[in-house]
């Protein structure tokens, strides 16, 4: 069987070379992504081990905790390694566990940005992403303070989350967009066209919830391929995403060091053409 070697890095905005298997810090929060990490010392260990294992892209958000997650990252990793890219997000109100209310008010966005700078202990946020477009506020107004922060050197690059092509193009009239973070995994490919659109545009595509391996009908296929590679079904799901498109950056999250290492090993799995096609059907 012929195999194709997937590239292991992606260059964000033509300047930052990122290892495509990164880490999403959302799970290092309380129940319902609300409150502090239940075991803060363990959470710090996971972050430190991720960076020690070669991860140089960490995804967080003002809304995780809220606020606790960004502070945790700074506590665990500051001063940061030179090549470490920390991406954060803003634009959600969090009144309680599992409650997510889009807030695109420009004053709130400005407050999110300033707060993230302080909590992460940085002068410039490498990648700031709008967590959701607020249907009640024109995106031009929401992104105005983001464009101001870019001009002021407080944000290097800007990304969007859970958006359509039309919304990306609308946002680009206000500020350059280098990444899109939409729900996408082996079992849920609603945003297939966004993967291809961002690849054509040289943007990063960052699938959230990357480890969902899909409906039952997929399980037998994944299981057989996993057995062949002496891998877990989760590792195969990640390997498929890495193979799907060279602009995909993965941010699987975990609160376990062992599970972290298991996820990172997915980068060494090379699916054959036949295996990739079988899973893609």
N, C-alpha and C positions, 0 to 999 in steps of 0.2 A: 504494500500500500504506500502510495506517495504521501509524504508529509510536507507541510509548509511551515517554515519557521516564522513564528510571530515576532514582531519587533517588541523589545522589552521596555522601550521608553517612548515618550511623546513630548514634543517641545511646545510648551504653553506660551502663546503670544510671541513666538520666535526668540524667547530669551531663557525660559526656565525648562531645563531637561528633567522630566519627571518619570520615575519608575511607574509603570502602568498599574502595578498592584499597590494601591495605597491603603489608607485606613480611615474608616468613618467612625467618629467618636461618639455618635448619638447614644449608643448603648451604655456609655459610661455616665449615665444619669439615673435619677430615681425612677420609680414605677410610673409608667405613662409619660416618660421623658420629662418628668417634673421633679424638681428637687436635686440635691447633690447625689453623687455616686454613693451607693450603699456601703461600699468598702473603698474609701478614698485611696488608701495605700496600694491596694491591688490595682485600682484604676491607673494610678501613676506608673506602676510597674508595667502594665500592658502598653502604655504609651511609650515608655522608655525602651521596652523590648522591641516595639515596632520600628522605632528609629534605628536601634542597634542592629536590626535585621535587614536594613536597607530601604525601609519605607521613607520616602521624602516628600509625600503628599498626604496631608491630614485634613479631613473635612469636619468642620464643626458648624455651629450656628449660635447666634444670640439667643434663639428660642429654646436651645437645649438646656433645660434646667428650670427656667431660663437663666442665662448668665453663668451658672455654675460651670458649665462645660468648658467655656473659653478660659475661665480662671484656672481650672484644673490643668489644662494644657500648658499654660504658662508656668504653673507651679511644678509640673513634671519635667518640662523640657527647656525652659529659659535658663541661660542664654541659648538660643537656638543654633543648631548646626547650620553652616553657611548655605547648604543647598536645600534646606527644608522649606517647603511651600505649605503654608497654612491657609486654607480656604475657609471663609466663614460666610454666614448668610444673615439677612435681616428682612423684616417685613411681616412678622407674625406676632399677634398678641397671644399670651399664654395664661389665661385666667385659672387654669387647673389642669390636672393630669389628663392626657389624651385630648385636650382642647386646643384647637389651632384656628385662630381667626385672622385672616389676612388684614394687614393694616398698612396701606400705602401712603398714609399722610406724610407729606414731606418733612414735617417737624419730627415725626416719629422715626423716619428713616435716618435723618441727621443724627438724632439721639442714639440710634442703633450703631451707626458708624463710629461715633465718638466713644461710645461705651466699649465697643469691640477693640478699638485701638488701645484703650486703657487696660482692659482685662487681658488682652494678649501680650501687652507690654511691647508694642511695636509702634514705629512711626509711620509705617506704610503697611496696609493690608495687601498681601500678595494677590488674592482673588476674593472679591466681595460679590456675593450672588444675591439677587432678589429672590427671596424664598417663595413668594407667590405674587402674581399680579392681582391687585385689589380691584375687583370689578366696579367698585363704587368711586374710584379715583382715576382720572386719566393717567396713563403710564408716563406721559411726558412730565407731569407734576411729580410723580413718585420718584422718577430718575433724575430730576433736576439737582437735588443735593448730592446724588451719586456722581454726576458729571462735575459738580463743584469740587468734590473730594478728590476726584482724579486730577483735576487741574492743580489742586493744592498739594499733590503728591501724597495724599493720605491713602489712596487706593491705587494700586498698580493696574490691575485688570478687573473687568466686570463680567459676571455671568448671570444667567437666568435659570429659573427652575419651573418645570411643568408648564411648558409653553408650546405654542404652535409656530409654524414657519412665519405666519403673518405677524405674530406678536414679536418674534425675533427681529423681523425687518422693521417693525414699528420702533422697537427699542433702539435699534442701531442708528436711527435718525438723531438720537439724543447722545448716545455714548457707544464706543466700540464694544462689541460682545465677543468674548473669546471662548466661552463655555456654556453648555446647556446641561442641566441636571433634571432628567425626566425619569419616571418609573419605567423600568425596562429590565427584563430578565428572560430566561429560556422559556418560561411559561406564559409571559405577558409581553407581547410585542406590538402593543397598540401604537407605539411611537417609532415604528420601523422607518418611516420616511424622515423623521428627525435625525436618526442615526446617519442616514445617507446624506442628508442635507448638510449636517455639521461636518461630516467627513469631506465633502466637496468644498466646504468653505474654510477648511483648516482649523475648525473649532474643536475643542475637546467635547466629548459626550460622556457624561458621568452618570451611569445608571444608579438610581437609588433602589433599594431592595433587590440587590443583584443576586442574592442567594436563593430566591424562590425558584424551585426547579420545575414548576409547572404541574399540570393536571396529571391524574393517575395514568393516562395513556402514555405519558412520557416516561414514567418511572421504570418500566421494563427496559426501554432503550438505554436510559441513563445508567441503570444498574449493570447492564451487560458491558457497556463501554467502560464503566468505572472498574469493573472486575478485570477487564483486559489490561487496564493501566495500573492496577493495584492502587486505586484511588477511591476517594469517597464521592458520593453523588454531588456534594457541594463543590468539590474541587473540579469536577467535570463541568458543572454549571458555570463556574468562573472561567475555566479554560475555553469554553464555547464563546463567552463574551469577549475574551481577549482575541480570539480568532475571528469573531464576527466583523470587527472593524478596527483598523490601526489607531483610530482617534479615541477609542474607549479607554477611560481611566476608571479603575475599579476601586470602590471604597467599602469593602465588606467590613462590618463592625463585629466586635465581640468583647466580652469582659473577661475572657480566659486567655492566658498566655499560650496554652497548648493549642487552642482553637485558632489563635492568631497564626502560629507557625503552620498549622494545617492549611489555612487559607493561602498563605504566602507560597506554599509549595505548588499551588495551582499554576504558577507562572512557568514551571518546568514541564508541564504536561503539554505534549504536542499532539493534537488531534489530527488524524489523517483526513484527507478529502472526504472519504466515504463516511467516516464517523461524524464529521461536521455536517455533511449533507443530511445524514440520517436524523440527527438531532434538530436540524433546521426545518424539517418537513412539517 
